[in-house]
Amino acid sequence: MLETHKNNRFICDYYSLGMTVIRIIRAEVPGGTITNISLPELPPDAGVIGYDDIPAEKNLSVFNRTMPLLCDGKIRYEGEPILLLYGQNEQEIDIIASCIKIDYETDYTISALESYTDEQIDRELNFTRGKPERNFERSHKIVEEEYSTSEQNHYDLEPQGAAAFIKDDKSIAITAATQWPFNVRDNVSACLDIQQKKVTVDVPAMGKTHSGKLWYAGLLACYAAIVTWKTGKPSICLIPKTDSILYTPGRAASIIRHKTGLDENGKILCRSIDISIDSGAYPMLSEEVINRICFSAAGVYSTSALKITARSLKTNNPPSGAFNGMGFHQSFFAGESHANSLAKAAGLCPLEWRKLNTARKQINLPIGWEGKKPMQLDKLLETVAEMSDFRRKHAAYGLSAKMQNYFSGKKRGIGISVCCQGNGFMGKVEENEKYTVSARLDTDGSLSLFTSAVPENFQTSSLWCEIAGGILEIDPTDVRIETTDTSLVPDSGPSLFSRNITIITQLIEKCCNAIKKSRFRLPLPIEVKRSFRLPRTNGWDPESFSGNPFPIVSWGASVVETETDPITLDTSVRGVWFAADCGKIMNPYLARAEVESEIFRSVISSTMKPPVLKNTRTGIPLTPIQPETLFPIRIEFLDSRETKPGGLGELPDSLIPAALSEALSMGLDIKLRNLPSTSESLFQQIEHRTRIEEQELED
């Protein structure tokens, strides 16, 4: 078995008797001011820490955005951390937490997504190409629709948390479930006002994160560090499952309005898109989210006249944004669902309409970046269409929905979608950053890889070992990935947007190739470093919407077929077909496993109603959602013209929701515009259709 030397303990496994336990006391109102805090009598080994007790920097920093570590007196969302309660007896601490009384002067003016004010706008982007208003005047047909997506929370199997320990040299060691160890180190150093070299961060084992442990772990690490620094004893901060679902950063809710003008043949003449994103009380990643959602808003369809207005809004909800795609999911759901309506308005099959309107080269995409590489969108669409028998099924199911009695039997539908995945950050948040990987070939012939990148599964670690072993012609079992300890490894940046495949893998290859050239000319050990920095030429300019937004882009298409009981509205997925053009496939088995897992999860999240949870102090336990039956999945990877590896883990999350929604809409002869597509939303649309039919009969 390959030995990666990465940590194999989850953060909850670090708890032991004698450790100081931390509980977060949270706000119970969505907005207002704290007027008084009443504490019960505390035992000698217990204590409370508030905003004013933080030793130094009182804000968490993520790129160029900040938020208070603890509430500064003004409450901005329900669940905002106010106090840290700590002690060594866990049961006793829980009792004390229930006795803490906080008085508020409540502000009933709630900032929301649906009816926002100008004061809520954190960031707004406007982009115009051509003359859309003039083109609307000469359009043969105009289609206007509004789409919405709800917030989506993380359902991690392991808890969010961090632990802190004092070392003999008076430095502090942090173990945090994070995708970004060096950001944790920097924030802990700042809040304690100690040198960065006095803080070491190690990463425990983690499951699939979907970007949920990007920056929130830094907040918990600061809590553990502050308590340990004050008490001199090891501490651990583990948040309950309900708190993790309610208050950790999830996918931002959105409202997206599309207006599109078509010519007589069904080709797009002009488009106008208005986007509102809920960034929560502290918009920590709003710049990245708003850039990505603007870039993907018009999809992969050519148009010479386009207007996009997008805004991120501050609301009385927990900070949002850190979820797969960060904007691509919302925009492709709305854009691909709207594409199905445009095809219907043009009297065309959704497949043929897409082939008529998709861009042929990157430079012809709606935003018009400077990439000139041809795209294989037609081939992707044809691949999934042939695999699924889309043309025949679409014609048959569409006719059946119109001709048959509604209660005559189960209703089948089929939907198709196409999208892209940008690998890496957009905007300018990383333009001055440099990320590094190092490798060392030792005298015994073994190779050590040093990186702070956090692989989400054993297969990724194994892939790195296999690649390194293949280049240096050594057994992969002689390759080890050293522990993610910030005192031992270089800063490799945050692990998201498929960077482990697209950037870290390339850096490992470069290190190994450099060692290979020097292997028989220099004495062992040989150690080399290789770094990645965003190219300054043709970089993405968010102000002018020009340049190259991503180092590598992956493309995908998907078809989903469903069957719905018209009485109970129970839905089953009959099949999913997926095709991708994602560059060089390093490991086909790993790639297929990743895609299958994400397709399965995306189907569940697209049809699952978010659980209603009470306040954390009286929260109800969650029951894991288990689908009744598995469904067949077929995956094809095209022979790509891109020689570098691209990511594909986020493609299903952008493809499946729109295709699934269209399949449900076709089967029941309705139009779904909300995500998730629950049985309640199906019933509402059926009622809406029935009312329209009754009105038409009366007229």
N, C-alpha and C positions, 0 to 999 in steps of 0.2 A: 504494500500500500504506500502511496505517496505521503511523505511527511512534510506538511506545510509549515509547521511550527507556529501557525496562527492559534489564537486562544480557542479552546473547545468548551469553555464554560460560558453560560448565559449570565447576564447581569444579576439575575435573581439568585444565582448560585454563589454569589459573593457574600451573601448575608450569613452571619454567624453570631452566636451568642456573645454578648459583650459589645457588639457594635452599636453605635448611636444611630437610632432610627429617626428619620425626618418625615414629618407630615406637613403638607401644604394646606394652609388655611386660606380659602378662596372667598371672593366676593359673592354675595347671594343676590345682588341686584345688577341689572345690566348697565346702569349708569348712575352717577351721583358722587357724593363726597363722604368720606369717613368722618364721623363726628366724635366717636368714642369707641374705645376697645376695652372690654372688661375681661380680665384673666382670672381664673381660679388660682388657688394656692398651688404652687409647683413644687414637686419633690426636688431634693438637692441635685439630682443628676439630670434634671430637665431644664429647658430654657426656651426662650422665644426670641426670634430675630425679625426685625422689621426693616423698612426702607432705610431709616437713619442709622441702623446698626451695620450696614454694609461697609467694610473697611475702606474701600477706595472707590473705583469706578462703579457707578450704580446702574449702568445700562449694559445690555447685551448688544454686541455689534455684529452685524452680518453684512459684509461688503460695506456699503456706505449708509446703511440704515441701522437705527437703534430702537430699543424698547426697554423700559424699566425692568430690572431684575425682580423687583417687588413693587406693588402699587405705591405710588408717591403721594397718595391721599385722594386723588381723583380717580374714580372707578370708570373704566371705559368699556368693560364687558363683564357679563356674569361668568364667574369662574376665574377672574383675574387673581393671581397670587397676592395675598396681603401679608401673611406672616409665615415664618418657618417655625414649627413646633418640633423640638427634638428631645429625646430621652433614650434610655437604654431598655426600658420595659415597653414592648410594643403594645400590649393590651392596655397598659396604664396610659400611654400616650393617646390612644384612640378615645379613651374615656375623657381625658382632659380636652381633646379637640372638640368633643361634643358639648363641652361646658363653656367654651369661649364665646362671648357675646360681642358682636360688632354692631354699632348703631350707624345708620346712614341718613344723610339728607338726599333722598332719591330724586334723580332727574328723570322725569317721565317723557322727556323729549328723546325718542329713540331714533337713531340714525339707521336707516334700512336701505336695501338695494332697490326696492320697487319704486319708492318715491323719494329720490335723493335731492339734496340741495347743493348749491355751488360750494358751500363750505366743506362738503364731504369729499370733494374731488381731490385725490392725492396726486394723480398724474393723468394727463390727457394727451392723446396723440391724434393728429389729423393728417390724413394723406389723401391727395387728389391727383388723379392722372386723367388727362383728357378733359372732356366736357360732358360729364354724365347728365346734367340737367337738360342740355340740348338733345342728347341722344334719347332721353326718356320721351321727349316730345314726338319723336319719329318712330318709337317702338311699336311693333305690331301688337304685342301683349306685354302687360306689366303684372308681375306677381309680387305681392307683399305678404310677408309672414313674420311672426315673432316666435322665437324658441327660448326655452329656459332650461337650465340644468341646476339641480339642487347641490348643496354642499355634499361632499363625500368624505367620510372619515376613515381612519385606518383601523383595521381589525387585526392587529399583530397578535401572534400566539404568545410571544414573550413580552414581558412588561417593559415600558420605558423606564430608564433609571440610570443612576451613576453612583459610584462609590469613591471615597477619598481616604487616603492614608498618609500619615506623616512619616517621612524617612529619617534615618539617623542623621543625615546631613542637613536636617531642617528644611529639606525640599518637600514638595507635596506630589504624591502620585495619584492620578485620577484613572479610574476605569469607567468608561462611558460607552453606552450603546449608541455609537455615532457613525455617520458616514463621512465625517469631516474632522479628524483628530486634531489637526493644527488650529482650526477655528476654536475648538474647545480649549486648547492650551492657551491661545491668545486671550480669550475671555476670562479664564481663571486667573491668569497672570495679572490682568488689568483690575479685576475686582478685589484682589488681595494686595495689589501694588508690590509685586515681587518680580524678579527677572524671569523671562520666559524659560531660561535654562533651568530654573528652579521648579518648573512644572513639567511632569512627564505624563503623557496620556497613552493608555493602552486600551484596546478595543476587544470586548468579549465576543463570543459567538453571537450571531444575529441571524434571524430568518429574513425573508423577503421584506424589504422596507418600503418600496414604492416612494422613496424620497421622504418618508415620514420621520427619519432620524437625521435629517440634514443639519438643522441648526437647533432644534428643540433640546437635543441632548446637552448642548452647551449651557442652557438655562439650568438644567438639573445638576450638571457638573459644578456650576458655580454655587448652587445651594449646598451640595455636599462639601465643597471646598471651604466655604465660609464657616460652616459648623465645625468641621475638623480643625480649621485654623484657630477657632475660638476655644474649643475644648481640648485640643491636642490628642483627640481619640479618633479612631477610624469611624466613618459614618457612611450611611447608605440612604439614598433617596429613591424609592420605588413608588411610582404612582399607580393607583388602582386602575383596573380595566375601564371602569366607567369614566374616570377622569381622562384616560388616554383617548377614548372615543369622543368625549365632549369638548376637550380643550386643546388637544395637540393639533398642530397645523394640518389641515386636510385640503381637499380640492375646493377651489373657490366656486361659489354659486355664480351664475351668469344669466343675463338677459341679452339676447342677440336678435336684432331686427334686420331682415333682409328685404331689399327691394331691387328687383331685376327686370330689365327690359330685354325682350327677345325680338328678333326679326321674323320674317315670314317662314323661314326654314328652321327656326328653333335655335339659332345661334345667339349667343349673348352679345348684346349691344352695349349695355351699361349696367352698373351695379352701384348701389348705395347700402352701406352696412353700418349699423350703429350698435355699439357693444358697451355693456356695463358689467363690471366684475366686482364682486364683493371681496375686498382685501382684508376685511376684519378691522379690529381696533388699531392694530399696528401693522401697516403694510410692508412687511420686511422684504418681500420679494416682488413687489408690485412692478418694478421696472422690467424684470425679466418676464413676468407673466404678460404684461401689456405688450411688450415687443413681440413675444411669440404668438399671442392671439391675433395681433394685427397682421403678422406675416402669413398666418394660415387662414385668415378669415374668409378669403375668396377662393380657397381651395387650390386646385391644380388646373383651373379653367382660364383660358385666354379671354381677355377683355381689354379694349383700348380706352375705355372710360370707366373710372372707378373712384369712389369716394368712401373712405373708411374713417369713422370717428370712434375712438375707444377711450374709455376712462376707467381707472381703478378707484373704487370708493371706500372711504373709511366708514365702518359701521360699528354697531355695538355687538359684534360677534367676535369670537376668538380669532387671532391672526390666521390667515389662510394662505394657500398658494403652494405649499410644499407637497405636491402629489405628482405622480407620473405625468409627464408632458407639460405641465404648468401652462395651460392655455390651449394646447393643441387639441386636447380631448373635447373641450367645450366648443371650439370654433369648427372642428370637423364634424361634430354631431349636427350642429346647426347648418353648416354649409352643405353637407352631403344630404341631409334631410330636405333642404331647400332644392337641391339638384333634382331630387325625385319629383318634387312639385313642378319644377320647370319642364322636366321631361313629359309629365302628364299634360301640362298646358300646351306643349308643342305637339302633342299627339304622337310621341315617340316612345319606344322602349327605353327604360333607364340606361341600359347598356349602350344602345346606339346613340342616345343623346350625349352620354359622356364621351364616347369616341369622337363625336362631332365637335365637342367643345374643349377637350383637354389640350394643354399646351404640348408642343412637340420638343421644345428645348427649354432649359432652365431660364434663359433670358426672356422667354415669352410668358413666364409665369406672371400672375396678376401684379405682384409687387415689383417684378422686373429686376432681379438681381443680376450680377455680372457673370454668373456661371454660364458657360456655353455648351456644356455637355448635353448630348441628346438623352432623352428619357424614354423608358420602355413602358409607358403607361398603357398604351393600346395592347401590348403583349400581356401585361399584368391582367387587364380586364378580360381579354380573351381566354387567358389561362383559367381564371376562376369560373368564367362562364361555361367553358367546355367541361371542366371537372364537375360542376354542379348541374349541368343541363339547364342553365338559367333561361335561355330563350323559350324553350318549350314550357317549362314550369311557370314562367311569368305569364305567358299567354293563357295557359290553362287555368291557373289560380285566379287571374284577373277576371276571366269570363265566368268562372264558378261563383265568385263573390257577387257578381252582378245578377246572375240568372237564377241561382238556387234560393230556396226559402232559407231565411236566416237560421232556423232551427233544424235544418235538414241533416246536419252532421257537423263534425269538427271542421274548422276552417283553416286551410293552409295558405301560407303566404311566403314570399321570397324577396329578399332585398340585397342590394349590391352597394358597395362603397369603395372609394379610392382615396389615398392620402399619402403624406410623407412624414418622416421623422427626422428632425434636426438633431444632430449629435454634438452636444456642447452648448455653452451659454451663448445667448445673443446679447445685443447691447454692448456696453463698454465696461461691464463689471469686472472682466478678467483681462483687460487690455494691458495692465502692468504686472500681471501675475506670471510666475514661472514655476512649472511643476517638474519634479525630478524623480527618476528611478535610478538605483545603482545596483551593480552586480559584482560579485567577487568569486573568482575561481581559486580555490584553496590548494594547498600542496598535496592533499590526499585525492585530488581530482573532483571533489564535490563543488557544487555551485550554490552560492547563497544570493537570494534576491532581496533587495531592501526597498520597500515601498509603503507609504501610508494608505495606499488604496485599499478599500475594504471590499473584498469579494463577497457577494451575497449567497454563494453556494460553493460546495466543494468542487464542482465541475470547473468553475472558473479558475480556481487555484491549480487544479490538475492540468488545465489547458496551458497555463503559463509554464508549468514544469515540463510539459511535453514539448512545447515550442523551444524552450531553452535547451532541453536535452537534445532535441533534434539538430539544432544549429551547432552545438558543441560536440555532438556525437558522444554523449554520455547517457547513461540510463536515467530516465526521469525520476527514479527513486533516489538518485544522488543529487537532486535539485530540491532545495528547501526555501520556503518563503519565510523570512524572519518575522518575529512577532511585531505587530504594529505598535511600536513604542516610539513616541516622538523623539526620545533621546537617542535612538538608534537608527531611525530611518529618515530619509529626506521627505520633504513636503511634496506629495504627489497630487494634491488638490482634493476636492470633494468627489465622492463616488456616486455620480448620478448621470443621467442623459447618456447611458451606455458608454461612459468614458473608460470604464475598465477594459472594454473591448477595443474601442476606437483609438484611445490615446495610450493607456498603460501597456497594452499588448505591444504596440509599436515601439515604445520606449524599451521594453524588455528585449525585443528583437534587436534594436540598435545596440544595446549594451552587449548582448551576446555576440553579435557580429564583430564588434570592436575587440572583444576578448579573443575571438577566433583569429583575428588578424595578428594579434600580439602573442598568441599562446606559445608559439615555439621560438619566439625571439626575445621574450622577457622572462625573468625568473618568476615563479609563483611565490606568493599569491598575486594575482592581477585583479585590480579593482577599477571599474570605470563607472562614470555617471553620464547620463543623457537626460536632456531637459526638453520640455515643450513650452513654447510661448506662442500666443496667437500671432499670426502674420500681420504686420502693420500695413502692408499693401492690400488694397481692395477689401479692407475690413468693413464690417457692417456699420453704417452710420444711421442710427435710429431717427435722427432729425430729418434727414433727406430720404430715408428708406432706400438706400442704395448700397452697393457693395456685395460682398459674399457673407451671408449670415452664419454659415456653419462650415467647419472643415470638411465634413462628409454628410451627405443626406441619403437616407434610405427611403424606398418607395414601396407601397403595398396596396393590395386590393383584396376584398373579401366578399363572400356571399354567405348569407344566413337564411336557413329555411325553418319555418315554425309551423306548429299546429296548435290551435286554440279551441277549447270547448266553449261554444257560444253561450252556454248557460252559466257554468261556474267560472268561466274566463281563466281556467287553469291552462297554462301554456307549456309546451315542451318544444325543445329545439331538435329538429330532425337531422340537422347537419350544419357544419361550418366548413367552408372552403377558403383557403388562405394562400396568397402568393406574394412573394417579396423579391425586390431587387435591392440587396443590402450589401453589395460589395463582396469581398472575399469571405467565404464561410470557413472559419478556422476549425470548427468542429461541428459537423452536421448533426450529430446526436444531441449535443448540448443546445444547438440552435432550435431544433425541433422541440425538445423538452421545454425550453423557455417559451416558445410560441404557444404550445399546447396549454401550458400552465396559465399564461396570460389570457388566452381566449376563454378558458373555463372561468377564470375570475371575472373577466369583463362581462360575460353573459349574466353571471350572478348579480354583479353590481348594477347592471343596466335594468334589471327587473326587480330589484329588492327594495322594499320600502325601508328607509332608515329607522332603526329602533327608537322608540320614545323612551328616553332615560330621565329619571328624576335627578334632583340634586345629589352630588356625590356622597353626602352624609347619609342619605336614605336611598342610595341608588339600588337598582334591581340588577341581578346578575344577567349576563348575556347568554343566550343559547346559541352556539355556533350553528350557522345555516348550512345544511347539507342537502344538496340536490338529490331528488329521488332517483334519477337515472342519468347515466353518462350519455353523451351524444357523440356521433362519429365526427372526427376532424381529419381533413386532408390538407397537407401542406406541400407547397412547391416553392423551391428557390430558383429564380432565373439565373442563367449564366450572365454574370454582371460584367459590365465594361469598366467598373471601378475595381482597381487592384487592391485597395486598402479595405480592411474590415469595417463594416458599418454596424450600427446598432439596430436591433429589431424588437426589443422588449416592449417598447411603447406603441408600436404599430397596432396591435390588437385593441388597445384602449381607445385609439382614434378611429378604428374601422368598425368594430363590432356594434357600438350603440346605434349608429345611423342605419346600418344594414338590418339589425334586429328590429328597430322601430318601424322601418318600412315593411318588413315581412309581416309584423303584427297588424299594421295599418291596412295592408292589402287583404289579408285574410278576413278582417272584420269590416272592410269597406269604410274605414275611418281615416283620420289624419292625426297622428300623434306628434305633439310639438314640445313635450316635456320629457325630461330625464330625471329619475328612472321611470321606465314604462311599467308601472304597477297595475294590478288588477283594478284598483280604484280609478286610475287615469283611463284605462280602457273603458270602464263603465261610464265615466263622464263623457267620453267622446261618443260612445254609442247613444247615450241620452241626447247629446247635442245633435247628432245626425237624425235621430228619430223626430226631434222637434222640428227640424228643417223640413223633413219629409211631410209631416202633418200639416205644416204651414203651406207647403206647396199644394197639397191636396185641397185645402180650404180655399186657396186662391184660384 
